[in-house]
Amino acid sequence: MIQEILDYRPVIAVFISMIAAGVILLRGNRISANRREAITFGAAVIKAVCIFSMVPQVLAGNEFDIILFEIAGGISLELKVDGAGMVFGCVASGLWILTSVYSIGYMRGHKEKNQTGYFAAFAMCLSGAIGICFAANLLTFFIFYEILTVATYPLVVHYRDKKGKLSGRKYLIYTLSSGQLFLAGIVFLYVSCGTLDFQPGGFVEHSLSKGMTALAFFLVIVGGVVKAGVMPLHSWLPAAMVAPTPVSALLHAVAVVKAGAFCVIRIVGYTFGPEICRWSEATDVLAWIAVCTILLSSLIAMQKDNLKARLAYSTVGQLSYIVLGVCILTPASMAGAMYHIVAHAFMKITLFMCAGAIFVTTHKAEISDMRGIGRRMPLTMAAFTVASIGIAGMPFMVGFVSKMSIIEGAAEIGQPFFIVTLMASALLSLTYLVPVCYIAFSKRNINADFLDYPAGTVLEGEANKAMLIPLLLTACISILLGIMPNAGPHLLQLAEMAAQSIFQGGGM
């Protein structure tokens, strides 16, 4: 029996970063860099403490529920903390601490401009992400979803140049257009079902025809698949790589694309439910789209020489693992999909942090220019190598745990092609990531290092500690969670509990 707890920690967790963003913006240029960074880091710590302190009670089968205010007709802005939301919340809040430290090192090391707007928008993104984690109904989810969309835009156009503005425009066209379809679907569901409250197993019943149910499904799911970068709605994501590397890490690991993947989980598991999804066959269509995305994105990634572009297409494929796992509609695949949010977050943020450390230290962005760079930055490239084999799903890495659960689900429903796709994707991941490691640790003409730099430039050594320490920590956590998946906040257990509740149609 689920016990609902009235507590203000979810409210603090959601709005503390919004308050921090407001303070940073209001103070503007009058606030020193040290104070701005202290506010950012302090808000990140408070957010993480609030979220992680709720884990024991959620593991015990309880939920936190608080209505912020009633809107109309039984619709409310409401927060609820359950197992699925806690998985995403722990990852986003924990990584925000590390990303904040990394951002400070990157922005200082690269002498970036517009830092006030950067840190304020970054904080707003995390407020939106945690609001998405803890939204109790579709309307609350949509509000925070749009907050995240709008808050990300200043980060994408951070450099204020022509390329950045074009990328920002593309980002808004994709995300805001899909958001309007999402809203139309929400209105349609409310008129049809009389409620918008998330329920394990879904609240949509057989009151609609099969065709209308599928239409409603695709209206609300489009917002998720756009942010998750599912093909052919993915092109905004590689374009957004013009932003600073910490923004890329935010997009790919902490907030935006994970919010899209989490949207798919909420729509399938808590809005329509497995029974209606099977009956309407809507998830069958989405599953095959995910399969195509996994394979095509991997093939495109192999052709990219720019490191961030290669990692961007890797993300497109890896996020479709989550979509596929959800659409397989078994407890094992659903748990694997939720845990892949964790796995991909730690591995991909490591890769992007490494890319940023390389760029700040050596000004190299193209893979072909990185020959021998591992000899100058051995710790950075060691972390990159660890995350690379983790992305491929090698044993003793966190990616192995999530992907095996998805494969188990595919075996349960007798879909060998899904299994072959996942295995082929693992090999393709090795094909486009391991060569980067090989090039980095290969021998080179040392004198060539100095052709692009003024006399006296020092090229030896790692990035500054504010950048190096976070990427080493995330690489180590990727190994730790591969060996002990329930280390720390028991995220695998939370994912399994949430998946079971979906298929049992009720309490955890």
N, C-alpha and C positions, 0 to 999 in steps of 0.2 A: 504494500500500500504506500503510495507516494504521499509524503508529507510536504505541504507547501509552507515555506518559511518567509515571513515578512522581515526584510533586512535591507539596509540602505547601501550595502557594499556594491551591488550591481550598479546603482545610480552613481556612486563615486567613481567606480571603474570606468563608466561610460563618459562622464562629464569632466573628470579631472584634467584630461588633456585638452578639452575644449576651453576650459578656464585658462590653462597655460597658454594656449594659442591666443586668447583674448588679451592676456597680460603682455605677451611679446609684441603683439600688433599695436596695442595702445601706447606702449612705451616707445616703440619704434626705434629710431636712431639714438634716443636718449638713454637706452639701456646698453650697458657694456656687453661685450661678447661673453665674458665670464658669467655674468648674471643670466644672460639669455640661455647659455648652455646649462647653467645650474637649474634653471626653471624646467628646461626640457628633460634633463636627467631626473630631477626630483619628481616630476609628474609621471615619468615612466616607472619609477620605483613604486610610487604610491599605487598606480594602476595594477602593477604586477602583484603587489602584496595583497590588495583587495581580492584579486581573482584567485590566486593560489590559496588564499586562506579559506575559500569556499569549497575547495576540492574534497576534503574529507566528508563533508555532509552530502555532496553530490554522489560520491562513491557509496555512501550509505543508503542511497536510493531516494534522497530528498531533492526538492527543487526550491529555488528562491524565486518568489513572485511578487512584483510590486507594480501597481497601476500608477502611472505618473499623472494622468488626467483622462477623463472621459471626453470623447470627441462628439459623437452623436450616434443614436440608434444602437447602443450596445457596443460600439466600436471605441476602443481606448488605445492610448499610447501606453504600452505595457511592456515591462521587461520580465523575462523568465530565464533562469539559469538551469539548464538541463545538461545531460551528459554530452550531447553533440556540440552544444554551444561552448561547453567548458573545454573541449579538445581544441577548438579553434581559438578560444579566448586565451588559454595558457600559452599557445604558440605565439600568437600575435603580441601579447603583453611581454612575454619573456624575451622575444627577439627585439622588441622595441628598445629595451635597455641596451642591448648590444649594438643595435643599429644607431642609437643615439650617440654612443661613444665613438663608433666608427664614423658617423657623420661629422662629429667635431674634428676628428683627425683629418678627414678628407677635405672638409671645407677650409680648414686652416692650411693644410698642406698644399692645396691647390689654389689658395688665395681667392676663393670664390666671392663673387659679388651677390647682392640681394639675399644675404643670409637671414635677415629678419623675416622676410616673407617665406623663405625656405623652411625655417624651423616652425613657424606658425602653421603653415600648411601641412607640414609633416605631423604635427600634433593633432590637427583637425582630422586628418586621415585615420589616425588611430582611434579617435573618438567615434568616427563613423564605423570603423571595423568592429570595435567592441559592441557598439549598438546593434550591428548586424548579428553578432554572436548571440546576444541576449534578447533579441526581439521575440516577443511572445506571439505575435500575429503578423500577417502579411503586410498590413498597413505600416506598422512600426518598422518592419524590415525594409519596406520601400523607402521610408523617410530617411533612414540611416544609409541606405544604399545610394540615394541621391546626394546626401551629404558627402559621402566618400567620393562620388563622381566629381562633384564640383571642387572639393578640396584638393584633388589630385591634379587638376588642370594647371594651377600655378607652378607645380613641380615639373610638369612636362615641358612647359614653356619657360623654364627657369632662366635660360640664357638670353631670352628676348630677341633672338635672331630670326631670320626668315625661316630657316629649317625647323626651328623649335615651334614657331607659330603655326606652320603648316601641320606639324605633327599634333600639336594641341587641338587644332581645328578638326583633324581627322578623329582624334580621341573623343571629342565632344559629340561629333556627328554619330559615331557608332554607339557610344554609351547613352547619350540622352535620347536618341531615337528608340533604342531598345527599351529604355526606361519608360517611354510613353506606351509602348506595347505592353510592358509589364503592368503598368497602372490600369490599362484597359482590361487586362485579364483579371486583375484584382477586383475591379468593379463587377465584371461578369460573374465571378465566383461568389461575390457577396450577394448579388441579386438571386443567384441560383441556389446557394447553400444557406444563406442567412447568417453565416459566421465567417471569420477570417482567422480564428485562433488555431495555431499549430497544435496538432495532436499526433502522437506516435501512431503510425498506421494510416494517417490522413483523415480529413473531414469530408472530402468529396464522396458522394454516394452515387448510386445508379439512377439518379433523377434525370440525368441528361442522356441524350443519345450517344452512341459510340463516336460519331463524327464530331459532335459538339464538345464532347469531353476531350478529344484529341486537340481540337482547336483551342480550347481553354488552356490545355497543358502547354502548347507551344507559345501561346501569348505570354504566359508568365515565366516560362523557362528561357525565353530568348534573352532576357536581361542577364541571366546567369551564364549562358553559353557565350555571349559576347565578352563579358569580363573574363571568362575562363579561356578565351582565345580559341574557341573551337572553330575549325575551318568550315565554311569560307568567311567567317566573321572575325578573323584574327588579325587583319593587317594593321590595325591601330597599335598592336602590341610591339612588333618590331620597330614601327615608326617612332614609338615613344622612347626608344633607346638613345635618342639625342639628349635626354636629360642627364644630370649628374649620376654617377654610379650608385650612390646611396638611394636615389630615387628608383633606379632599376631594381635594386634589392628590395625596396618597399613594394614595387609593382609585382615582382615575381615571387616573393617569399612571405611577406608579412601581411599585406592588405588586399590589394585590388584583385589579382587573379584568384587568390584564395577565397575572397568574398564571392566571386563568381562560382567557384566550385562548391562552396558552402551553400549557395543559393540552390544549386541542383539538388543537394542533399535535402534541404528544407522542402523543396517543391515535390520531390519524389517520395520522400519518407514521411513528411509531416503535413502535406497538403493533399495530394492525391492518394498516396499509399500504394503498397505493392499490388494489392488486389485490383484496384481500378487501373493501375498502369499496365498490368498484364492484359486486362480485358480490353482496354483501348488500343493496345499495341503501340502506344506513343513512344515508350521507352525502347522498343525494338528498333525503331527508326533512329532514335538518338544514339543508341549503342553502335550502330553501323557507321554513323557519321563520326563518332569518336574513334572507331577503328581506322577509318580513312585518315583522320587527323593525325593519329599516332604515327602511321607509316609515312605519310607525305611530309610532315614536319621534320622527321628524322632525315629524310632524303635531302630536304632543302638545307638543313643545318650543316650537312657534310660539305656543302658548296660555299659556305660563308667563311671569308678570311677574317672579317672583323670579329673579335672575340665576343663582344656583347651581342652582336647579331646572331652568332652561332648559339649563344646561351638563350637568346630570346626564342628561337625556334625550338630549342630543347624544351623550354617551358611550355610552348604550345602543345607539344606531344605529351609531356608528363602530366599536364593538367587533365588531358583527356583520359588518362588512366583512372582518375577519380570519377569522371563522367561515366566511363565504361563500367567501373566497379559498382556504381550506384544503379545503373541500368540493367545489370545482370540480375538484380533483385533476389539475392540470397543473403542470409545473415553474415556469412563469411565475406562476401564481396563488399557488402555495405560497410562492415567494420574495416576491411582493408582500404576502402575508399576514404573513410574518415581518417585512418591512421596515415594514409599517404599525404594528407594535408601536413601532418607533422614531419614525415620523412622528407618530402620535397622541400619544405620550408627550410630545414636545416642544411640540406645539401645544396640547394640552389643559392641560398644567401651566402654560403661559403664561396661558391664559384664567382658570384658577382663581387663579393668583397675582395677576392683575389684579383679579379680584373681591375677593380678600382685601385688597389694597392700598386699593381704593375703600372697603371697609367700615371698615377701621381708621382711615382718614383722614377720611372724611365721614359714617360710620355709615349709608350708604345701601345697601340690599340689593335694592330693587325697581327694575326697569329704568325704570319710569315716573317715578321720582324722580331720575333721573340726567341730566336735560336740562341741557346745558351743562357737564357735569362734565369733559369733555375740554379745556375752556378752563383749568381749574384744574390738571388732571393730564394734560398733553399727551403726555408720554412713556409713561405707563401706558396711555392709550387708543390710542396709536400701536401699541404692542405688542399690544394686544387686537385691533386691526384687522388686523395682520399675521397673527396666529394664526387669525382668523376666515376670511380668504380662503384660508389654508392648509387649514383643515378642509374647505372646499368643494372643494379639489383644484385650485386655480388653478396655472397653469404657473409655474415658478421657485420653487415652494414644495415642501417635502418631501412633503406629502400627494399631490401630483401624481405623483410617482415611484411610490409604492406603489399608488395607485389605478389607474394606467395598466397596471401589471403584472397586477393582478387582472382588468381589462377585457380584456387580451390573452389571459389564460387562458380567460375566458368565450367569447371569439371562437373560440378553438381547439376548444372542444367544441360550438360552434354553439348557444349559449344567448343569443339577442338580448335576452330579457326581463331577464336578469341585467345586461346592459349598460345597458338602459333604466333599470333600478332604480338603478344606481350614478350615472347622469347625473341622474336625477330627485332623488336624495338630495343631489347637489351643489347643485342649484338650491334645494332646500328649506333646506340649510344656510345659503346666502346669505340666504334669506328670514327665518330666525330669528336670525342673528347680525349681519348688516350693519345692521339697524335699531337695534341697540344702539349701534353706532358713530355712526350718524346722529344719534340722540338725544343722545349724549354731546357731539358737536361742534356741535350746533345752538344758536341764540341762546336766551336765557332772560331772565326778570325777575330781575336780580341781587339785588334786595331780598328776594326770596323765599328766598334762601339762609339768611337769618338768622332765619327764623321758628321753626326747631326748635332753636336753640342759644342759650345764655346770652350776654349782652352781653360783648364782648371776645374771643369765640371766634375763633381764626384758622382760616379755611377754605382759604386759598390755598396752593398748593404740592403737591408729590408726597408719596408715602409715604416713610418713612425709607429710607436707602440700603440697609440690610440686606434690605429687601423689594423695592426698586426694581431694584437691580443684577441679582439672579437672573432676574427676569422679562424684563429687557432682553436678557440673555444667551440665554435660551431662545428668545426671538423671533428673535434674530440667527442662532442655530443652525438654526432652522426654515427660514430663507432659504438659509443656507450649504449645508445638506444637500439643498435643492431644486436648487441650481445644481451642486454637487459631491457627489453621493450617497455617494461613497467617501472623503470628507474624513475625516481622523483615523483611526479604527480600521477603516475599510473595512467598514462594517456591511452595505451592500448586497451586497458581494462575499461576505461570510460567509453572508448569507441565500441567495444564489444557489447557493453551494457546498452548503449544507445541503439545499436543495430538490433539487439534482441527485443527491445521495447517496440521498435517499429514493426517487427514481424509478429509480435504477440499482440499488437494493437492496444498497448496500454502501459502499465507500470513497469519500472525496471526491476 
